[in-house]
C-alpha cells in the first residue's frame, strides 16, 4: 500500500481526531457572525508580528489543516481560541487535507 493511501485513510481517524491532534473551531460562513458551522482542524499560530499599517498593532498569522471535504472559502472567517481570524487563502486538497491560511489584526 502506498504511503499516500495510508495517510489518506488516517486523516479522519487520527489527524482530525480531537483526542489526538485536532481542535474544534467555528467557521463563519461568508464572514457572517450569525452563520456559524462547527469544524475540526489542526491549527498552528505563528508569533505575532508588529504592524503599523492601520496604526500600531500586531498581526497574528496561522495555518489550519482541514479534511479535504470541509467546505471553506476565502470569504469565511474562523473562531479559534476566542479570537476571530479572517481566511486569507485556501489551498488545494493534498493527501486528504487542505491548508488554510488565516490572520487577525490586534490593535495596541
C-alpha positions in Angstrom: 0.0 0.0 0.0 1.5 3.4 -1.0 2.2 5.9 1.8 -0.3 8.4 0.3 -3.1 5.9 0.6 -2.2 5.2 4.2 -2.1 8.9 5.1 -5.5 9.5 3.4 -7.0 6.7 5.4 -5.8 8.2 8.7 -6.8 11.8 8.1 -10.1 11.3 9.8 -9.4 8.6 12.3 -6.1 10.1 13.6 -5.2 13.6 12.4 -8.6 15.1 12.6 -9.5 13.4 15.9 -9.7 15.9 18.7 -8.3 13.4 21.1 -5.1 13.3 19.1 -4.1 16.4 17.1 -7.1 18.4 16.1 -9.2 21.0 17.8 -12.8 22.2 17.4 -13.3 25.5 15.6 -16.1 27.6 14.2 -16.4 28.7 10.6 -18.2 31.9 10.0 -19.8 31.3 6.6 -19.0 34.3 4.3 -17.7 36.1 7.4 -21.3 36.3 8.9 -21.3 36.0 12.7 -24.8 34.6 12.5 -23.9 31.7 10.3 -21.5 29.6 12.4 -20.6 26.0 11.5 -18.5 23.7 13.8 -15.4 22.2 12.1 -12.3 20.3 13.2 -8.8 21.2 12.2 -5.1 21.3 13.2 -4.1 24.9 14.0 -0.7 26.4 14.0 -0.3 30.1 15.0 2.9 31.9 14.4 4.4 34.5 16.8 2.7 37.9 16.4 4.4 40.5 14.1 4.3 44.2 14.8 2.2 46.0 12.1 1.9 49.8 11.7 -0.3 49.8 8.6 -3.5 50.5 10.5 -2.0 52.2 13.5 0.3 50.5 15.9 -0.7 46.9 16.4 0.1 43.2 15.7 -0.8 40.8 13.0 -1.3 37.2 14.1 -1.0 34.6 11.2 -1.6 31.0 11.2 -2.4 27.9 9.3 -5.2 25.4 9.6 -5.2 21.9 8.2 -8.7 20.7 7.4 -10.0 17.5 6.0 -10.3 18.0 2.2 -14.1 17.7 2.1 -14.7 20.5 4.7 -16.2 23.5 2.8 -14.4 26.8 3.3 -13.8 29.8 1.2 -11.6 33.0 1.3 -14.7 35.0 2.3 -15.1 32.9 5.5 -13.7 33.7 9.0 -12.6 31.3 11.8 -13.1 31.5 15.5 -10.2 29.9 17.3 -9.2 30.2 21.0 -11.7 33.0 21.5 -10.4 35.1 18.6 -11.8 35.8 15.1 -9.3 35.1 12.2 -10.0 36.0 8.6 -9.3 33.4 5.9 -6.6 34.7 3.6 -6.1 31.7 1.2 -7.5 28.2 0.8 -5.1 25.7 -0.6 -5.8 22.7 -2.9 -6.5 19.3 -1.4 -3.5 17.1 -1.0 -3.2 13.7 0.8 -6.8 14.1 2.2 -6.2 17.5 3.7 -6.2 21.2 2.7 -4.3 24.1 4.1 -6.0 27.3 5.0 -4.0 30.5 5.8 -5.6 32.8 8.4 -4.8 36.1 10.1 -6.1 38.7 12.5 -5.1 42.2 13.4 -4.8 43.2 17.1 -4.6 47.0 17.8 -2.2 48.0 20.5 
